[in-house]
Amino acid sequence: MAGKAKSPVATRDIRSNLPPTFHASREDDPSPAVEPAPKMPSVKKTFHIGSDVVLLLGELQLEELRETGRKPNLSDLVEEGVRLLAQTRREGEDTANAAG
């Protein structure tokens, strides 16, 4: 007897149908809010980062797991960090241009 056909629902990655998840807003959190970006297709890239940054990512992942009960994907944390960095730098450029 031929193998039973697998259900496409059972084999697909269920995360692909979920909207992007971001940190829950906390009123007492002084960090700037990051605007959710439209979910774009991801591209696999390799970057060399220091071991201290790897530890920081692990700490952030564990912190969110404890706070929300959800373990975030490391790629999502890196993406959020890069977006925050870009936002901070752009705001710094705007301030420097307005003063000069």
N, C-alpha and C positions, 0 to 999 in steps of 0.2 A: 504494500500500500504506500502510495506516495506521501511525502510529508505534508502535514497540515499547513495550509497557506497562513502566513502570519497576517494579522490585522495591521493595516498601516497606522492605526492609532496607537497600537501597542509598541511599534518599533520607532516611531519618530521621536525626536527630542521635544518633550513637552514645553521646554523653556522657550522654544521658538515662537509660540503663540502668545506669550505673555508680554505685556508692555514693559518697557525698561523700568527697573526698580532703582530707587534712589533712597538715600538715608531719610528716615522719618524726620520731619521737621520738629525741632525742639525749640521752644520759646526761649530757653535759657542758653542756647547754643550761640556763641558770638561769631562763629565762622560764617563766611558769606554763603548765600544760597547759590547753588548752581542750577541754571535753567536746564531742564531736561531737553536733550537734543533728540531730533527724530532718529529713530533707530536706522542706522545705515548698515549695509552688509559689512561684516568684519573682515579685516585683512590680517593675515598672520605675519607678524614682524618679529625679529629677534633683536633685543637690545641688551647691552652689557650694563648691569647695575651693581652697585656695591652690596656686599653682604649685609651692611647695616640697613640698606633700603629693603632688602628681602625680609629682614627681621621686622621692620616697620610695617610692611604689608601684612605679615602674619599677625602682628599685634592688632592692626586695624580690622582684619578679618575676624579675629577672635572677639574683639570688642563689639562688632556688629552682631555676631552670633549670640553673644550674651544679652545684648539689648533688645534684639528683635526676634531671636530664635531662628534666624535665617543666616546661613553661611554664604557670604557673597563670593562671587567668582573673582579671582585675582585680576583677571582682565578688566572687569568692571571697575574695580578699585583703581587700577592704573589709569583707565580712561577718565575717570572722575578727577583724579589728581592732575592729569595733563590739562583737562579743561579748566580746572581751578587756577593752575599756573598761567595759562594763556589769558584768562580773565584778569588776574592780578596784574600781569605785565601790561596788558592793554590799558587798564585803568591808570597805571603808573605813567604810561606814555601820554594819556589824555591830560593828566595833571601837569606833567612837565611842559606840554605844548601850551596849555592855558596860562602857565606862569611865565613863559618865555616869549 
